[in-house]
Amino acid sequence: MGFLSAKLLPSCESMCVCCPALRPSSRRPVKRYKKLLAEIFPKTPDGAPNERKIMKLCEYAAKNPLRIPKIAKFLEQRTHKELRAAHVSFVRIITEAYSKLLFICKEQMAYFAISLVNVLTELLESKQENVHILGCQTLANFINSQVDNTYARNIESLVRKVCALSHQQGEEHRLLRAASLQCLSAMIWFMKEHSYIFADFDEIVKSVLENYRTEESVVGGDRHASQHNWVDEIARSEGRPGIGGGNDVNISSATVRLRPARNSSALTRDERESPEVWSHICVQKLAELAKESTTMRRVLDPMLSYFDTKKQWTPRHGLALLVLSDMAYPEKSSGNEQLILTAVIRHLDHKNVSRDVQTKSDIIQTATSLARQLRSRGYAAELVVAGDLCKHLRKTLEAVELGSVEDLNSNESLQNFLEDCLMEVVRGINDVRPLYDMMAITLENLPSIPTVARATLGSLLILSHIISLTSASSNTPMVFPEALLQQILKSMVHPDIDTRVGAHHMFSAIIVQGPSHLRSESEYLYETKKQSRNTSVFASATALLEKLRREKDSLSSDKPRNMMHDDVKERNTHEEDNKYVWSQKNSAYFSKLIFSIIERYAKLSSSVEEANIAMLTEDQTNQLLSAFWIQANQTDNTPFNYEAIGHSYSLTVLSSRLKNSSNSNIVQFFQLPLSLQSIALTPSGVLPASCQRSIFILSTSMLAFTGKVCHITELSDLLRCFTSPKVDPYLRIGEDLQLYVRLHSDLGSYGSESDQEVARSILSDCRTKVGINDQRVLDVIASALSSFSEMDRDVLAKELTEMFTPEEMPLFGSNSVLDWANFNGQAFSDESLSFDEVVFKNLFSRLRLARITNYQHS
């Protein structure tokens, strides 16, 4: 009644003298929470807060949760009042009270969370920096207290405000940046714990990196200098040039752990006030957030875009390598760190950098360092990375060939960096068979456009040599990959003559495996079995690339002194020839390409292990011999094509282990050169005289080399008369019985009218000499083969007189060589292929009949 009288009926004050509502206000009982709220504030704005009273208030709230909304409402209203009065000390007391409420009344957060969010919004929108710092710190406490994502939207609404505060520049705003980054660190933790990505996540990443960059501008100079000195020292100890030693080597030359992981709960006061420390913690938490491939991509996309726009890819002074290295070293490994490398490589296709060669070079250098770091921790890069690198290598090779002189240096530099990165990626892959499958798929779609075809094959050729240089040693010889061989055989009959040469180089790079032993680039490595003789051969098989002197040392213990002297002389000749050929763009395209690899990675090899030659199955051998037959009879061949065919044939001989092969295989290895010799000496043949002359010298080299491997010494003596320099001004047979191009000759006049006349004269003389020795050659070969085979000498001699017949189609996968050439819209000669096919068939019959007749007469 007294309450109603006092509030609703004021007139009762003069009548009801006993009403309790009429007592003085000072004598009314005060609610305890109001008293506690009043006591947490000092009597003067400069007074110290009463920590004990704040704790008592929070304990009271925990025991009386229904009072919490009123307490929160009071604190919210008091915040508005003190902010208007600019009493920052009182605002600090209010934020401390909220922080303790978050700790003590965590289960009752629903009673005051919205009120706190309103307070935080007002604090972050204030114009006073101290108030901003209090707001960021309190928001961080609020976020760290969350047990679910109930208030995710409320927190998300404050992201932009916090990010804006972190962009304040200048040393005077250092504490504000530290507080805002502390808050951002809590937000990243919240997203990781509750699987919730804020809409403004890109702004968070940008803010973190901006402060990472601030650190670099302040203390980065000393840090980079000391770091580079360390990197240079490591590089020198490994026998590699340091950062200042050239364009090919950079900060990625060593695996460097840039910083230790930090624990945000164990920071000193100075560290808590450092924005650099908090930015590092944020990067660590971002790495922990990216525990799946989708989130990893979500984290890396804004990072990589920031590096693009701010030009931060430079390994020496940029930010990308430092940040991504920290990302690759999370405190708790997620197992997906290799996805960082994948994302960096794929970023090369981004529109921001796709046309900027310098930026792409910087990105590749960064990727090389990441690949080395991941490999040191036992992570193997994904195979797709090697495929992407080959794709970019192909584009770069194409740009090098077609680009202007101004862009040549930058494109060649990018090519070198891509090769470095590919080397690091392949070194981390234990099983290279999927790489061979990838190469086969790429060759299956090899285009007919010469420039693109050469660039595509060139990129795979580089990969082949890198696989060979980095493959682990094994006592078990590798069997040549079947699918890849089929596609290489197709490439060997590509319409572009340079592409055909490149296919032979690729075949040699794959079939000759050296764990850490660098193969010759001007020669193939081979060896003959030591059975009845104490001789071994460690010599050449490719004439277009330089032979490394390192191979000489590994042979010195086995070779007689006169053989060593001949090898040194031969090597010097090859070296001079290669210097000449590099000035010729087309003929030396693949020579220059692979020599660059060998020259740049020569110091990686410190072992003297001999190279292993992959094994070929009998079917593969038959396919190769058939392919050599078809290739040798193409009318547009150059001396380089014949040279490549000869060297691939030599490797096939070595890989087939002739004395362990079937009898039919052995006979085919002699049938092929004998049949080619018959083609070459046929008057008025289908082929031009210059091609017939080259085929003759090719067949002689094949026959002599096969005889050497089978230890038929008399055969070499019989063929010695055809090794004279007068036989072919463009091709020569070396001391190792390999075929080589005479690079100092006028290759431009090959096939000219004058050359055709000279070739006809030479072929006429050769017919006379072959007619004299032909029967003796057949007898020597038949006798030698019968000595280590079960076949009768006369049967062998008869088979040797038969014309070599290539395998029935399909020879190269699903299509014949002729169909595949027609599919690409080009022919191998001026005549139609169907006509050539008929002519060759008739010619085979004539030559076969002539040989049988001669043998019967003898």
Secondary structure by P-SEA (a helix, b strand, c coil): caaaaacccccccccccccccccccccccccaaaaaaaaaccccccccccaaaaaaaaaaaaacccaaaaaaaaaaaaaaaaaaacaaaaaaaaaaaaaaaaaaccccccccaaaaaaaaaaaaacccaaaaaaaaaaaaaaaaacccccaaaaaaaaaaaaaaaaacccccaaaaaaaaaaaaaaaaaaaaaccccccaaaaaaaaaaaaaaaaaaacaaaaaaaaaaaaaaaaaaaccccccccccccccccccccccccccccccccccccaaaaaaaaaaaaaaaaccaaaaaaaaaaaaaaaaaaccccccccaaaaaaaaaacccccccccaaaaaaaaaccccccccccaaaaaaaaaaaaaaaaaaaaacccccaaaaaaaaaaaaaaaaaaacccccaaaaaaaaaaaaaaaaaaaaaacccaaaaaaaaaaaaaaccccaaaaaaaaaaaaaaaaaaaaccccccccccccaaaaaaaaaaaacccaaaaaaaaaaaaaaacccccccccccccccccccccccccccccccccbbbbaaaaaaccccccaaaaaaaaaaaaaaaaaaaaaaaccccaaaaaaaaaaaaaacccccccbbbbbbbbcaaaaaaaaaaaaaaaacccccaaaaaaaaaaaaaaaaaaccccccaaaaaaaaaaaaaaaaaaacccccccaaaaaaaaaaaaaaaaaaaaaacaaaaaaaaccccccccccccccccccbbbbcccccccccccaaaaaaaaaaaaaaaaaaaacaaaaaaaaaaaaaaaccccaaaaaaaaacccccccccccccccaaaaaaaaccccccccaaaaaaaaaaaaaaaaaaaaaaaaac
